[in-house]
Amino acid sequence: MSPWLIKRIIAKGGQWRGFLFGVKYQYNRSGDGIRLAVVISKKVLARAHERNFVRRRTKSAFANVKASRGLDMVIFPKAQVAEAKFDQIEAEVRQCLSALR
């Protein structure tokens, strides 16, 4: 996802917050499922390998679900994602997508 698209979603998109992550989203017209970017700062997790681990877990959780509409999403994981079980992450992803439908 391009940087200008991420900035547009953050500035003008809708918002959803959960226990493990926050989401800024915008519906797209392409209808080709979910396009996402995972943004995690050094303030959340200081070490790069922890941020990469959280980024990979978040992307794989969203890859396992299908969206009925095209969505552009910017995901802001919290530090709890590093400690959470993958089932908990997937449950929150399903809860997020059901709220956005």
SULHU-V71948 format. One line per field, one symbol per residue. ss: DSSP state (@ for helix, = for strand, . for the rest). psi: psi as a letter, one per 40 degrees, with the letter a starting at -180 (. if undefined). burial: I if it has 24 or more other C-alpha atoms within 12 Angstrom, else O. Layout:
ss: ???
psi: ???
burial: ???
This chain:
ss: ..@@@@@@@@@@.====...=======......=====.........@@@@@@@@@@@@@@@@.......=======.@@@@...@@@@@@@@@@@@@@@.
psi: hidddddddddeiiihhaddiihhihiiedffahhihhhhidddhdhddddddddddddddddeiiidihhhihhgiideddeiidddddddddddddde.
burial: OOOOOIOOIIOOOOIIOIOIIIIIIIIOOOOOOIIIIIIIOOOOIOOOOOIOOIIIIIIOIIOOOOIOOOIIIIIIIIIOIIOOOIOOIIOIIOOIIOOIO
